[in-house]
Amino acid sequence: MKHSDDLDFQEVGQMVVKKLASYLDASRSGSSPVVDLRSMADMVKDLQFEEFLGQKGMNLEALSSFLDTYLQDSMHVHHPGYIGHQVAVPNVASAIADLVHGAINNPMSIFEMGPAAATIEHQLIRWMLTKVAWEKGAGVFTHGGSMANIHAMLAARAAIAPEAWQKGNPPNLVVLAPENSHYSIARAISILGMGSESILTIPTDRNEVVIPDAIPQVIEAARERGQMTMALIANVAATSTGLYDPLEEIGLCCNEYDCWLHMDSPHGIAAILSAKYQHLLAGIELADSLIWDAHKMMQTSTLCTAVLFKEEAHLMQTFSQKGSYLFYEKENQGVDSLPYQLECTKAPLATKLFLTLAITGEQGMADFVDAVYDKARIFAKYMSARQGFSIVIPIEANIVCFQYLPNKIDQLQLREKLVKRGMFYISSTEIKGTRYLRLVVMNALTDLDTITGLLVEIETVGGQLLQT
Ligand SMILES: *Cc1c(COP(=O)(O)O)cnc(C)c1O
């Protein structure tokens, strides 16, 4: 039975699933553009925004034609030429979890409002903690890495300045971070009311990787000024380059100075599943907190993030300095995540990851990480052998930064023209003030043929730019 203002789920579901299945096939074939960037004015018209909003009663046919336009005007992440951002090509399992949630709507922050989802979140947090060897830890799923970073910074503050929750920040708190830390860190610090000037920069090398030997001096200089170091942030891996900071050395240094270490690891943590690339994370267990975006490297749709703490108490204390810990302990029916997170209402984020892992298996996910990390190395080697292409930034994750005829061509202009032509979607980044083109290999379908096509396309566009 359907609601009078609703569509028949069976009928509409079949139409949508059929349409999406052929959309996925078409995207994967790579035969049409990866994205067709049109003006918003044109899309407002073609999506019939005004018409649909002004008159109720969109029917099956109208929905079908709306979806055709909507899908057309979307970024096709399943396309082999999609090599742009740290955004997963989602496993079908993730789509199923999103669909189920859309139908049943269980905001599971309160156990009663989503018992199955809350149970899966609780268990997946345990699974993640086991991977990091934080058996005494705790964590919570949260809507994205940026929010997870705010949470971690709040926890770090609660540890060093528990009175801040009632009385506000002590004026002398500082945070240490490399200059290329993700902007969400600086935002978190400002949101906490500490002011962005309380971020002290840790020196980095020419690839913007932290120089651990330089850390003691920064901490000691802060001490001499009467400042208290609330946390130190390490990149795991850096958004721009995919390079991992030397975690073990940083961790030992932080332990020596009794300083909270936060691993900003939404992307790079996935390598923990990989026997081949796990070494990049050596020392991760020395941290106090870390974040984990499954929507980056673990094939889920946005969003699916966890923030983890080595010590359970740090999660319990974040939003209050009183003994909610006891409440958590004696709870026997199930756990409400609500007291321990920023969100009030929260989507059943973990279900997407659980279903995805249930299909790929842990080993399958590890193989995926290996495959895209391997590909980045193979592509980089192949590209650097080609005239005009230069690669100077080493490869650690699945990110390749490169330049094409850098002294002759504006790399940003080159990217813009390339993306407009539609067959490839790549990004760009700045490293130590220099602009690079950037590939993020997220797609198992992206292969050497794709890259050959990309290089030819870059040469064509580059040729056009040289003429003008
Ligand atoms: C992507 C990223 C973030 C932000 O995560 P979102 O899930 O996009 O909010 C934070 N830090 C680093 C290092 C990142 O790469």
The ligand as an ORCA input file, in Angstrom:
! r2SCAN-3c Opt
* xyz 0 1
  C      40.011     14.278      2.937
  C      40.807     14.728      4.079
  C      40.195     15.342      5.180
  C      38.729     15.678      5.214
  O      37.917     14.571      5.192
  P      36.403     14.684      4.631
  O      35.856     13.332      4.823
  O      36.541     15.091      3.203
  O      35.714     15.744      5.441
  C      40.981     15.663      6.276
  N      42.309     15.411      6.265
  C      42.943     14.846      5.220
  C      44.414     14.590      5.315
  C      42.214     14.491      4.083
  O      42.853     13.931      3.057
*
